[in-house]
Amino acid sequence: MSGRAHRLGAMAGALLALLAAAPAAAISPDSSADDASLLYLSSSDWERQSAPRKVALAEDFMRIFCTDQRMSAASLADCLDHDKADGAPFERAIACVSAR
């Protein structure tokens, strides 16, 4: 029974995470709304963001996706600005953080 309870708890946690992310998922990829996430931005959307907004997006990314935060949000934003590789900003952010 404890195994079943553990699986149920894990499913509930995953569902809560999906529900918490639902408002961000409703934002169109073209949106420059304040509550957009790095996950949903295109490269051109990233380029249109102000410097403080880029740092805020990087900080949000690191808070959610990075358990080891040796890289500062400002350094991540700078890496994304200078890394002109193909790919979405989210993918490039993963690469930037992994390179540290």
C-alpha positions, 0 to 999 in steps of 0.5 A, spaced: 500 500 500 505 504 501 508 503 494 501 505 491 501 511 496 508 514 493 506 513 486 499 517 488 503 522 491 508 523 485 502 523 480 499 529 485 506 533 485 507 532 477 499 535 476 500 540 481 507 542 477 503 542 470 497 546 473 502 551 476 505 552 469 498 552 465 498 560 465 505 561 462 503 555 457 497 559 455 502 565 453 503 565 445 510 564 443 510 571 440 508 575 447 512 579 450 508 579 456 511 580 463 509 573 465 512 570 459 518 564 461 524 563 457 521 556 456 516 559 451 521 565 448 523 564 441 530 567 439 527 573 436 523 574 443 529 574 447 532 579 443 527 584 444 527 584 451 530 589 455 536 588 459 533 588 466 527 583 463 533 578 460 536 578 467 529 576 470 527 571 465 534 568 467 533 568 474 526 565 473 529 559 469 535 558 474 530 558 480 526 552 476 531 548 472 538 549 476 539 545 482 546 548 482 546 555 481 554 557 481 552 561 475 549 568 476 542 570 472 546 576 469 551 571 467 546 567 464 543 573 460 550 575 458 551 568 455 544 568 451 546 574 448 553 572 446 551 565 444 548 566 437 547 558 436 541 555 433 536 553 438 531 556 442 533 560 448 531 555 453 535 550 449 541 555 449 540 556 457 541 549 458 547 549 454 550 555 458 549 553 465 552 546 463 558 549 460 559 552 467 
